[in-house]
């Protein structure tokens, strides 16, 4: 018998999971998502979240509370009498009455191999740390931060030049199919939960703007991981001069190459940059207000000369 589900999610990452649950014929009682936010430019109308838009296309009731702490919101949630709540990147803490309301509790789709990278930015942090592997997990939520027992896991290789954007897109598809499998097992009464080990726990804190500037005095592998871990958003950057004016340049892709010199020195016309050891080649760049460009096209539009030392 199809499950009665409350879905809770907000960004694009959660959309494939909602779509997979709907396709499998489960009864989606309501979709909770973050309220519409102002558009990118002043005066634009508030924009509905990707999950909000998908839910409306599928004909589901959408709820956008600013908090779940009030007795009224908790009662409204409990009144739905869900078998289970499915949570994927909702972006709001769930109070204990919400966690307790569904018959089978709240199952979360989390993008790491727990207990490594509990928290808000597990995909960014895995790449920035140089991890070779990550995974999607379905876990039962408890009062802690991503500390609940794990039901299902699918491991994912992080390729050497893979960016956060590329890994994000792969993981969100895997997440949808993995949660669909979890719901089938729950429906059949065969879903088992395994407690997380405490050893190896790390925390994926939210990315702060203060850590986005590229430091070429670090080892080349660290610089490369920093660049791809912040691509495409918020973007790692350095400062260069164009027509005598300093300007931020985002780097959206790089690769490791051989080379040496004073850290920050442009070693060739292909934008190989010396680091503390070795070098990185800047493969895709974006000037402020411009479009992302391959290095060759970027150099035609505003050359950074060999021998330049990037601050």
C-alpha positions as CSV (number, residue, x, y, z in Angstrom):
1,X,0.0,0.0,0.0
2,X,1.5,3.4,-0.9
3,X,2.9,5.5,1.9
4,X,1.4,8.7,3.1
5,X,4.4,11.1,2.9
6,X,5.1,14.7,3.9
7,X,8.0,16.0,1.8
8,X,10.3,18.7,3.1
9,X,12.9,20.3,0.8
10,X,13.9,23.5,-0.9
11,X,16.7,23.6,-3.5
12,X,17.1,21.9,-6.9
13,X,19.0,19.1,-5.1
14,X,15.7,17.9,-3.5
15,X,13.6,18.0,-6.7
16,X,14.6,14.5,-8.1
17,X,13.6,12.9,-4.8
18,X,10.1,14.5,-4.8
19,X,9.7,13.5,-8.4
20,X,10.8,9.9,-7.7
21,X,8.3,9.6,-4.8
22,X,5.5,10.9,-6.9
23,X,6.3,8.6,-9.8
24,X,6.2,5.6,-7.4
25,X,2.6,6.4,-6.5
26,X,3.1,7.4,-2.9
27,X,0.5,9.8,-1.4
28,X,2.2,13.2,-1.0
29,X,0.1,14.8,1.7
30,X,1.9,18.2,1.6
31,X,5.2,19.7,0.6
32,X,7.0,21.9,3.0
33,X,9.6,24.3,1.6
34,X,11.2,27.6,2.4
35,X,9.1,30.7,1.7
36,X,9.6,32.6,-1.6
37,X,12.6,34.9,-1.5
38,X,13.2,38.2,-3.3
39,X,14.7,37.9,-6.8
40,X,18.3,38.7,-7.6
41,X,17.6,42.3,-8.6
42,X,15.9,45.0,-6.6
43,X,12.2,45.2,-7.3
44,X,11.8,41.7,-8.7
45,X,8.9,39.6,-7.3
46,X,9.7,36.9,-4.8
47,X,10.9,33.7,-6.3
48,X,9.5,30.3,-5.3
49,X,12.0,27.6,-4.5
50,X,12.7,24.8,-7.0
51,X,10.8,22.4,-4.8
52,X,7.8,24.8,-4.5
53,X,7.7,25.0,-8.3
54,X,7.9,21.3,-8.8
55,X,5.3,20.6,-6.2
56,X,2.8,23.0,-7.9
57,X,3.4,21.3,-11.3
58,X,2.6,17.9,-9.6
59,X,-0.5,19.3,-8.0
60,X,0.6,19.0,-4.3
61,X,-0.3,21.2,-1.5
62,X,2.6,23.5,-0.6
63,X,3.3,25.0,2.8
64,X,5.9,27.7,3.5
65,X,6.1,28.4,7.2
66,X,8.9,30.6,8.4
67,X,9.3,28.5,11.5
68,X,8.0,25.1,12.9
69,X,8.5,26.1,16.6
70,X,4.9,27.2,17.3
71,X,2.3,24.8,18.7
72,X,0.0,25.8,15.8
73,X,2.4,24.8,13.1
74,X,3.3,21.6,14.9
75,X,-0.4,20.7,15.3
76,X,-1.0,21.4,11.6
77,X,1.8,19.1,10.7
78,X,0.6,16.3,13.0
79,X,-2.9,16.6,11.6
80,X,-1.7,15.3,8.3
81,X,-1.1,11.9,10.0
82,X,1.8,11.0,7.8
83,X,3.4,7.5,7.7
84,X,6.8,9.2,7.2
85,X,8.4,12.6,6.5
86,X,11.0,12.7,3.8
87,X,13.5,15.6,4.3
88,X,16.1,16.7,1.7
89,X,17.9,20.0,2.1
90,X,14.9,21.7,3.7
91,X,17.0,24.3,5.4
92,X,15.1,24.5,8.7
93,X,15.6,22.8,12.0
94,X,12.9,20.3,12.9
95,X,11.7,20.5,16.5
96,X,11.2,17.3,18.4
97,X,7.3,17.3,18.0
98,X,7.8,17.4,14.2
99,X,10.4,14.5,14.3
100,X,8.0,12.5,16.4
101,X,4.7,13.1,14.5
102,X,5.1,10.7,11.5
103,X,4.5,7.0,12.4
104,X,7.9,6.1,11.0
105,X,9.7,9.3,11.9
106,X,11.6,11.6,9.5
107,X,14.0,10.1,6.9
108,X,16.7,12.4,5.5
109,X,18.6,12.3,2.3
110,X,22.2,13.4,3.2
111,X,25.0,13.9,0.8
112,X,28.0,12.4,2.6
113,X,29.3,9.2,4.1
114,X,28.2,9.8,7.7
115,X,29.6,10.5,10.2
116,X,32.0,12.3,7.9
117,X,30.7,15.8,6.9
118,X,27.6,16.2,9.1
119,X,26.1,19.6,8.5
120,X,25.3,22.2,5.9
121,X,27.9,21.9,3.1
122,X,29.0,18.3,2.8
123,X,29.6,18.3,-1.0
124,X,31.7,21.5,-0.9
125,X,33.7,20.3,2.1
126,X,34.4,16.8,0.7
127,X,36.0,18.2,-2.4
128,X,37.8,21.0,-0.6
129,X,39.3,18.4,1.7
130,X,40.5,16.3,-1.3
131,X,38.3,13.3,-0.4
132,X,38.4,10.6,-3.0
133,X,34.9,9.2,-2.2
134,X,31.6,10.4,-0.8
135,X,28.1,9.0,-1.0
136,X,24.3,9.5,-0.5
137,X,22.7,8.2,2.6
138,X,19.2,7.8,3.9
139,X,19.2,8.3,7.6
140,X,16.5,8.6,10.3
141,X,16.6,12.0,11.9
142,X,17.0,12.6,15.6
143,X,17.6,15.6,17.8
144,X,21.3,15.8,16.8
145,X,22.9,17.3,13.7
146,X,22.9,14.4,11.2
147,X,23.6,11.9,14.0
148,X,20.7,9.5,13.4
149,X,21.0,5.8,12.3
150,X,21.6,5.0,8.6
151,X,19.2,3.0,6.4
152,X,20.8,3.0,3.0
153,X,24.1,4.1,1.4
154,X,25.3,4.5,-2.2
155,X,29.0,5.4,-2.5
156,X,30.2,7.8,-5.2
157,X,33.8,8.3,-6.5
158,X,35.0,11.9,-6.5
159,X,37.1,12.3,-9.7
160,X,40.3,14.3,-9.6
161,X,39.0,17.4,-11.4
162,X,35.3,17.1,-10.4
163,X,33.7,20.3,-9.2
164,X,31.1,20.8,-6.5
165,X,28.5,21.5,-9.3
166,X,29.3,18.3,-11.1
167,X,29.2,16.2,-7.9
168,X,26.0,18.0,-6.8
169,X,24.2,17.0,-10.1
170,X,25.3,13.4,-9.8
171,X,24.4,13.1,-6.2
172,X,20.9,14.6,-6.5
173,X,19.9,12.0,-9.1
174,X,21.4,9.2,-6.9
175,X,19.5,10.7,-3.9
176,X,16.2,10.4,-5.6
177,X,16.6,6.8,-6.6
178,X,18.0,5.9,-3.1
179,X,15.1,7.5,-1.3
180,X,12.7,5.7,-3.6
181,X,14.4,2.4,-2.6
182,X,14.1,3.3,1.0
183,X,10.4,4.0,0.7
184,X,9.8,0.6,-1.0
185,X,11.7,-1.1,1.9
186,X,9.7,0.8,4.5
187,X,6.5,-0.1,2.8
188,X,7.5,-3.8,2.8
189,X,8.7,-3.6,6.4
190,X,12.3,-4.5,5.5
191,X,14.0,-1.1,6.1
192,X,16.7,-1.6,8.7
193,X,18.6,1.1,10.6
194,X,22.3,1.0,11.7
195,X,23.7,3.4,14.3
196,X,26.5,5.7,13.1
197,X,30.0,5.2,14.5
198,X,31.2,8.2,16.5
199,X,34.8,7.8,15.2
200,X,35.5,9.8,12.1
201,X,32.9,12.5,12.6
202,X,33.6,15.8,10.9
203,X,31.4,18.9,10.4
204,X,30.7,20.6,7.1
205,X,30.2,24.1,8.2
206,X,28.5,26.6,5.8
207,X,30.8,28.2,3.3
208,X,31.8,31.7,4.4
209,X,32.7,34.5,1.9
210,X,35.9,35.1,3.9
211,X,37.3,31.7,2.8
212,X,36.7,32.1,-1.0
213,X,39.9,34.0,-1.9
214,X,42.6,31.8,-3.5
215,X,45.9,31.6,-1.6
216,X,48.5,30.5,-4.1
217,X,51.1,30.2,-1.3
218,X,49.4,26.9,-0.4
219,X,50.4,23.5,-2.0
220,X,49.0,23.1,-5.5
221,X,46.8,20.2,-4.5
222,X,45.1,22.4,-1.8
223,X,44.6,25.3,-4.3
224,X,43.1,22.9,-6.9
225,X,40.7,21.4,-4.3
226,X,39.8,24.9,-3.1
227,X,38.9,26.0,-6.6
228,X,36.8,23.0,-7.6
229,X,35.2,22.8,-4.2
230,X,33.8,26.3,-4.6
231,X,32.7,25.9,-8.2
232,X,30.3,27.2,-9.4
233,X,29.1,28.8,-6.2
234,X,30.2,30.9,-4.4
235,X,33.4,30.7,-6.6
236,X,37.0,30.9,-5.6
237,X,38.7,34.1,-6.8
238,X,41.9,36.1,-7.1
239,X,42.5,39.7,-8.0
240,X,44.2,41.0,-11.1
241,X,44.5,44.4,-12.9
242,X,42.8,45.2,-16.1
243,X,43.5,48.6,-17.7
244,X,45.1,49.6,-14.4
245,X,42.1,48.7,-12.2
246,X,42.0,45.8,-9.8
247,X,39.2,43.3,-10.4
248,X,38.1,40.0,-8.9
249,X,38.3,37.0,-11.2
250,X,36.5,33.8,-10.3
251,X,38.1,30.5,-11.2
252,X,35.6,27.8,-12.0
253,X,37.9,25.0,-13.1
254,X,41.6,24.1,-12.8
255,X,43.9,21.2,-13.0
256,X,47.3,20.3,-11.5
257,X,50.4,20.8,-13.7
258,X,54.1,20.8,-13.3
259,X,55.9,24.1,-12.6
260,X,57.6,26.2,-10.0
261,X,58.3,29.7,-9.0
262,X,57.3,32.4,-6.6
263,X,53.7,31.5,-5.4
264,X,51.1,33.4,-7.5
265,X,53.4,33.9,-10.5
266,X,51.9,33.4,-13.9
267,X,54.3,30.8,-15.5
268,X,53.0,30.8,-19.1
269,X,50.3,32.1,-21.5
270,X,48.1,29.1,-20.6
271,X,47.6,30.6,-17.1
272,X,49.7,28.1,-15.1
273,X,50.2,29.6,-11.7
274,X,53.0,28.7,-9.3
275,X,52.0,27.5,-5.8
276,X,54.0,26.5,-2.8
277,X,54.8,23.3,-4.6
278,X,53.9,22.6,-8.2
279,X,51.3,24.7,-10.1
280,X,47.7,24.8,-11.1
281,X,46.4,25.7,-14.6
282,X,43.3,27.9,-14.6
283,X,40.9,26.3,-17.0
284,X,37.7,28.3,-16.8
285,X,37.5,31.9,-15.5
286,X,34.9,34.6,-15.1
287,X,35.5,38.3,-14.8
288,X,33.1,40.4,-12.7
289,X,29.8,40.8,-14.6
290,X,31.1,38.6,-17.4
291,X,30.4,35.1,-18.7
292,X,32.4,32.0,-17.7
293,X,35.1,31.5,-20.4
294,X,37.7,28.9,-21.2
295,X,41.2,30.1,-20.5
296,X,42.0,30.7,-24.2
297,X,39.0,32.9,-24.7
298,X,39.6,34.7,-21.4
299,X,43.2,35.5,-22.4
300,X,42.0,37.0,-25.7
301,X,39.5,39.3,-23.9
302,X,41.9,40.5,-21.2
303,X,45.4,39.0,-21.1
304,X,47.1,38.3,-17.8
305,X,50.8,38.3,-18.9
306,X,53.4,35.7,-18.1
307,X,55.4,36.9,-15.1
308,X,52.5,38.7,-13.4
309,X,52.3,37.9,-9.7
310,X,48.7,37.5,-8.6
311,X,48.0,38.9,-5.2
